[in-house]
Amino acid sequence: MPILFGQPDSCKVLIPEISGSYLGDCKRGFAHGKGIAIGIDRYEGEFSRGLPNGKGTYSWANGFIFRGEWSKGVKEGKGELVYITARGDSVVTGIWQNDQYIGEKKIPSFNVIRKDNLLSCEFRRIDDGNEIIIKFMMKGQINSRIIGLMMNYSSGSYFKSGIYEGLQNVYFPLDLSIIYATINPVSMGAFEVIFECTITEPGKWMVILNN
């Protein structure tokens, strides 16, 4: 049965604007499960470890309302935002990512445009940042037989460090084109590889090209 907690220390809600009182499920001293948190603003929905997480409705003191999906206290996923204008209420529906509206549909983090003579390509977002690391592979091993490498990119600057090379100080979305030749270890003949992609999500990425 849900319990009313009049003091935030009884079952903590970690967003100050809604931490006045809490009615709902609690776990280890934090709002966890379904509940209602009221302060200057109001939130009703799912919680995890003291933060809105899952589906819920947040009502601001200025009359704005968001109904949709949350993750760790911020808007994340599908939802609708109702806000007040001089002509009345207006509604924005679509996708939110890290509390920011990104559009009616979620934009893919990356898009492969062309990959000639590649067995596979893999994208790994390994951290926040603005860097692209290119890793060339041949049959599961580092490919050290790259010939005539050419890279075209919409922003950033080229760097090489040990066995890795790539781009730093890039701006997203990034358009990237890579052309090179490599030696077939079986026939010892060379073949040309062409790879083109767009990376839309900011971060530090590793792009693995496997021949």
C-alpha positions in Angstrom: 0.0 0.0 0.0 1.4 3.4 -0.9 2.6 5.5 2.1 2.5 9.3 2.4 5.8 10.8 3.3 5.4 14.3 4.6 9.1 14.9 4.9 11.5 14.3 2.0 14.0 12.6 4.2 11.5 9.8 4.9 11.6 8.7 1.3 13.8 10.9 -0.7 12.9 12.5 -4.1 16.2 13.9 -5.6 14.7 16.7 -7.6 14.3 19.8 -5.3 11.3 21.2 -7.2 9.2 18.1 -6.4 10.6 17.1 -3.0 8.1 18.7 -0.7 5.9 15.6 -0.1 5.8 12.1 -1.6 3.0 9.5 -1.8 4.0 6.1 -3.2 6.4 3.2 -3.2 9.7 3.5 -1.5 12.9 1.4 -1.5 15.9 1.9 0.8 14.9 5.5 1.6 14.3 6.6 -2.0 11.2 6.9 -4.1 11.1 3.7 -6.2 8.1 2.4 -8.1 4.9 4.4 -8.7 4.3 7.6 -6.8 3.3 11.2 -6.6 5.9 13.9 -5.7 4.8 17.5 -5.0 6.8 20.6 -4.3 6.9 23.8 -6.4 6.2 21.4 -9.3 4.4 18.0 -9.4 5.3 14.7 -10.8 3.1 11.5 -11.0 4.5 8.3 -12.4 7.3 5.9 -12.1 10.5 6.4 -10.0 13.8 4.7 -9.7 16.2 5.6 -6.8 14.6 8.9 -6.1 14.3 10.1 -9.7 11.5 10.0 -12.4 12.3 7.0 -14.4 9.8 5.3 -16.8 6.4 6.8 -17.7 5.2 9.8 -15.9 3.6 13.3 -16.0 5.5 16.3 -14.8 3.6 19.6 -14.2 5.6 22.8 -13.8 4.4 25.8 -11.7 4.2 27.9 -14.9 1.5 25.5 -16.3 3.7 23.5 -18.7 3.1 19.7 -18.7 5.2 16.8 -20.0 3.6 13.4 -20.4 5.9 10.7 -21.5 9.1 8.7 -20.8 11.8 9.6 -18.3 15.3 8.3 -17.5 17.3 9.2 -14.4 15.3 12.4 -13.9 15.3 13.8 -17.5 13.0 13.5 -20.5 14.1 10.5 -22.5 12.0 8.8 -25.2 8.5 9.4 -26.5 6.3 12.1 -25.1 4.3 15.3 -25.5 5.0 18.7 -24.0 2.0 21.0 -23.5 3.0 24.7 -23.0 1.0 27.9 -22.8 1.2 30.6 -25.5 -0.7 33.9 -25.9 -3.2 32.1 -28.2 -3.7 29.1 -25.8 -2.1 25.7 -25.2 0.3 24.3 -27.8 1.5 20.7 -27.9 4.8 19.3 -29.1 5.0 15.5 -29.6 7.9 13.3 -30.5 11.2 12.1 -29.1 13.3 13.5 -26.3 17.0 12.6 -25.7 18.9 13.7 -22.6 16.1 16.3 -21.8 16.3 17.8 -25.4 13.6 17.6 -28.1 15.1 15.9 -31.2 12.1 15.7 -33.5 9.1 13.6 -34.3 11.3 10.5 -35.0 14.5 9.4 -33.5 17.5 10.0 -35.7 19.9 7.0 -36.0 23.2 7.5 -34.3 25.0 6.6 -37.5 24.2 5.7 -41.1 26.4 3.6 -43.5 26.1 5.0 -47.0 28.6 2.8 -48.8 30.9 -0.1 -47.9 32.7 -1.8 -50.9 34.9 -4.8 -50.2 34.3 -4.8 -46.5 33.3 -7.9 -44.6 31.8 -5.8 -41.8 31.8 -2.4 -40.1 31.1 -1.7 -36.5 30.4 1.5 -34.6 31.2 1.8 -30.9 30.4 4.9 -28.8 33.0 4.6 -26.1 32.7 7.9 -24.3 31.6 11.5 -24.5 33.7 13.8 -26.7 34.3 14.8 -30.3 36.7 12.2 -31.6 36.6 9.3 -34.2 39.1 6.4 -33.9 39.4 4.2 -37.0 40.5 0.7 -36.5 41.5 -1.4 -39.5 41.1 -5.2 -39.2 41.9 -8.2 -41.3 40.5 -11.6 -40.3 40.3 -10.6 -36.6 43.8 -9.1 -36.5 45.1 -5.5 -36.9 45.5 -4.8 -40.6 48.9 -3.3 -41.1 48.7 -3.7 -44.9 46.9 -0.5 -45.7 48.0 1.3 -48.9 47.1 4.8 -50.1 44.8 5.8 -47.3 42.6 8.8 -48.1 40.0 10.3 -45.7 37.5 13.0 -46.5 35.5 14.5 -43.6 33.2 17.4 -43.0 35.0 18.7 -39.9 37.8 17.9 -37.5 41.5 17.2 -38.0 43.4 14.0 -38.7 45.6 12.4 -36.1 47.7 9.2 -35.8 48.7 7.5 -32.5 50.4 4.1 -32.6 48.2 1.6 -34.4 45.2 3.9 -34.4 44.3 6.9 -36.5 41.3 9.1 -36.9 39.8 12.5 -36.3 39.7 14.9 -33.4 37.7 18.1 -32.7 34.9 17.1 -35.0 31.4 18.6 -35.2 28.3 16.4 -35.5 26.7 15.3 -37.7 30.0 14.2 -39.3 30.2 13.0 -42.9 33.2 10.6 -43.4 34.6 8.9 -46.4 37.6 6.4 -46.3 39.3 4.9 -49.3 42.3 2.6 -49.2 43.8 -0.5 -50.7 44.8 -3.6 -48.8 46.6 -6.8 -49.6 44.7 -10.1 -49.6 46.8 -12.5 -47.4 45.8 -15.5 -49.5 46.4 -14.3 -53.1 48.8 -11.4 -52.1 46.8 -9.2 -54.5 45.5 -5.8 -53.5 41.9 -4.6 -53.6 40.3 -1.2 -53.1 38.0 -0.5 -50.1 35.5 2.4 -50.1 33.6 3.3 -47.0 31.2 6.2 -46.5 29.1 7.0 -43.4 27.4 9.8 -41.4 27.7 9.9 -37.6 25.0 12.0 -36.0 25.3 11.4 -32.3 28.1 13.4 -30.5 30.7 11.4 -28.6 34.0 9.5 -28.9 33.5 6.8 -31.4 35.5 3.8 -32.6 34.8 2.7 -36.2 36.0 -0.8 -36.9 36.5 -1.8 -40.6 37.0 -5.5 -41.1 38.3 -7.0 -44.3 
